[in-house]
Amino acid sequence: MGDDASMADDTDNSDDYEDPFDERLNRSPGTLPVSDLVGDEVQRVPSSATLREICASLAERGVGIVGVGEPGAPLAGVVSERDIVAALAEGANPDTTTAQDIEVEHVYYVDPSTTLEEVAAEMLSKWTRHLFVGEPDDLLGVVSARDVLGAYASGADLD
């Protein structure tokens, strides 16, 4: 058994230890890849889905946007909660108006390695609240402005 000083040197390595799983906690949220935020697969509806059915899908899944198209195929377009509100404000019938009638055909994609800072800039430049992560035929998911804001807020130094 050694003296107290040598035991302390052998056992007190807490300042030298770096947990590889804590690496992300030491990084600015803006440097994280967007793939870190993507979880669930992209929710889809068929082009024939009515506004009422789309609303039920959005509410059930707690999301603000759905892709239009069949699983495994590139998206034909997207429908967001704002698209539905605009259609209803213009007099659309929720039981006969379909996703195909109101979908936005231009879908914005980002690479999974895109940083959150780049994602935020892309959202601002495109005036969009959602970006799809991956390629049209190989989607990882969708990231929302709320996701990005949450990542920044949780990584903020509030001291």
C-alpha positions as CSV (number, residue, x, y, z in Angstrom):
1,M,0.0,0.0,0.0
2,G,1.4,3.4,-1.0
3,D,1.2,6.7,0.8
4,D,-1.8,9.0,0.4
5,A,-0.2,11.2,-2.2
6,S,0.6,8.3,-4.6
7,M,-2.9,6.9,-4.2
8,A,-4.4,10.3,-5.2
9,D,-2.2,10.4,-8.3
10,D,-3.3,7.0,-9.3
11,T,-7.0,7.4,-8.8
12,D,-7.8,11.1,-9.4
13,N,-7.9,11.3,-13.2
14,S,-11.3,13.0,-13.5
15,D,-9.7,16.1,-15.0
16,D,-7.9,14.1,-17.7
17,Y,-10.8,11.9,-18.7
18,E,-12.8,12.8,-21.8
19,D,-15.9,10.9,-22.4
20,P,-16.3,10.4,-26.2
21,F,-20.0,10.6,-25.8
22,D,-19.8,14.1,-24.3
23,E,-17.9,15.4,-27.3
24,R,-21.1,17.0,-28.7
25,L,-21.7,18.8,-25.5
26,N,-18.4,20.7,-25.9
27,R,-19.3,21.9,-29.4
28,S,-21.3,24.9,-30.5
29,P,-24.8,23.8,-31.6
30,G,-24.2,25.5,-34.9
31,T,-21.4,23.1,-35.7
32,L,-23.5,19.9,-35.2
33,P,-24.5,18.1,-38.4
34,V,-28.2,18.2,-39.1
35,S,-28.3,14.4,-39.1
36,D,-28.0,14.6,-35.3
37,L,-31.5,16.2,-35.2
38,V,-33.3,13.8,-37.5
39,G,-35.2,11.0,-35.9
40,D,-38.4,9.8,-37.4
41,E,-38.9,9.0,-41.0
42,V,-40.7,11.5,-43.2
43,Q,-44.4,11.3,-42.8
44,R,-46.2,10.8,-46.1
45,V,-49.7,11.0,-47.5
46,P,-50.9,9.9,-50.9
47,S,-51.7,12.6,-53.5
48,S,-55.4,11.6,-53.2
49,A,-55.5,12.4,-49.4
50,T,-58.1,15.0,-48.5
51,L,-57.3,18.0,-46.4
52,R,-59.3,16.4,-43.6
53,E,-57.1,13.3,-43.8
54,I,-53.9,15.4,-44.0
55,C,-55.0,17.3,-40.9
56,A,-55.7,14.1,-39.0
57,S,-52.2,12.8,-40.0
58,L,-50.5,16.0,-38.9
59,A,-52.3,16.0,-35.6
60,E,-51.8,12.3,-34.9
61,R,-48.0,12.5,-35.6
62,G,-47.5,16.0,-34.0
63,V,-45.7,17.3,-37.1
64,G,-46.2,20.5,-39.2
65,I,-45.5,19.0,-42.7
66,V,-46.0,15.9,-44.7
67,G,-44.5,14.6,-47.9
68,V,-46.8,13.8,-50.7
69,G,-46.0,10.5,-52.4
70,E,-45.5,6.8,-51.9
71,P,-42.9,5.4,-49.5
72,G,-39.5,4.8,-51.2
73,A,-40.2,7.2,-54.1
74,P,-39.1,10.8,-54.4
75,L,-41.6,13.3,-52.9
76,A,-44.0,14.8,-55.4
77,G,-44.4,17.7,-53.1
78,V,-45.2,18.7,-49.5
79,V,-48.1,20.0,-47.6
80,S,-47.6,22.1,-44.5
81,E,-50.1,23.3,-41.9
82,R,-49.8,26.8,-43.4
83,D,-50.7,25.4,-46.9
84,I,-53.9,23.9,-45.4
85,V,-54.8,27.1,-43.6
86,A,-54.3,29.1,-46.8
87,A,-56.5,26.7,-48.8
88,L,-59.3,26.7,-46.3
89,A,-59.2,30.5,-46.1
90,E,-59.7,30.5,-49.9
91,G,-62.8,28.3,-49.5
92,A,-61.4,24.8,-50.1
93,N,-63.6,22.0,-49.1
94,P,-61.7,19.8,-46.6
95,D,-63.5,16.7,-47.8
96,T,-62.9,17.1,-51.5
97,T,-59.6,19.1,-51.8
98,T,-56.6,16.8,-52.0
99,A,-52.9,17.0,-51.3
100,Q,-52.3,17.1,-55.1
101,D,-54.5,20.2,-55.3
102,I,-52.5,22.3,-52.7
103,E,-49.0,20.6,-52.6
104,V,-45.9,22.7,-52.9
105,E,-43.9,20.9,-55.6
106,H,-40.5,22.4,-54.8
107,V,-38.9,20.5,-52.0
108,Y,-35.7,21.8,-50.4
109,Y,-33.1,19.2,-49.4
110,V,-29.9,19.4,-47.4
111,D,-27.1,16.9,-47.0
112,P,-27.0,15.0,-43.7
113,S,-23.5,16.6,-42.9
114,T,-24.9,20.1,-43.3
115,T,-24.3,22.0,-40.0
116,L,-27.1,23.6,-38.0
117,E,-25.7,27.0,-38.8
118,E,-25.9,26.3,-42.5
119,V,-29.4,24.8,-42.1
120,A,-30.6,28.0,-40.3
121,A,-29.1,30.2,-43.1
122,E,-30.7,28.0,-45.7
123,M,-34.1,28.3,-44.0
124,L,-33.8,32.0,-43.9
125,S,-32.6,32.4,-47.5
126,K,-35.4,30.1,-48.8
127,W,-38.1,31.5,-46.4
128,T,-39.0,28.0,-45.3
129,R,-39.5,26.3,-41.9
130,H,-38.7,22.8,-43.1
131,L,-35.8,21.1,-44.9
132,F,-35.7,17.5,-45.9
133,V,-32.4,15.7,-45.0
134,G,-30.9,13.4,-47.6
135,E,-31.4,12.9,-51.3
136,P,-34.9,12.8,-53.0
137,D,-34.6,9.0,-53.3
138,D,-33.0,8.4,-49.9
139,L,-34.5,10.6,-47.2
140,L,-33.3,10.5,-43.6
141,G,-35.9,12.8,-42.3
142,V,-37.0,16.4,-42.0
143,V,-35.7,19.2,-39.8
144,S,-37.9,22.1,-38.7
145,A,-37.0,25.6,-37.6
146,R,-38.3,24.5,-34.2
147,D,-35.7,21.7,-34.1
148,V,-32.9,24.1,-34.9
149,L,-34.1,26.6,-32.4
150,G,-34.3,23.8,-29.7
151,A,-30.7,22.7,-30.5
152,Y,-29.4,26.2,-30.1
153,A,-31.4,26.8,-26.9
154,S,-30.3,23.6,-25.3
155,G,-26.7,24.4,-26.1
156,A,-26.8,28.0,-24.9
157,D,-24.6,29.0,-22.1
158,L,-27.0,30.8,-19.7
159,D,-24.4,31.6,-17.0
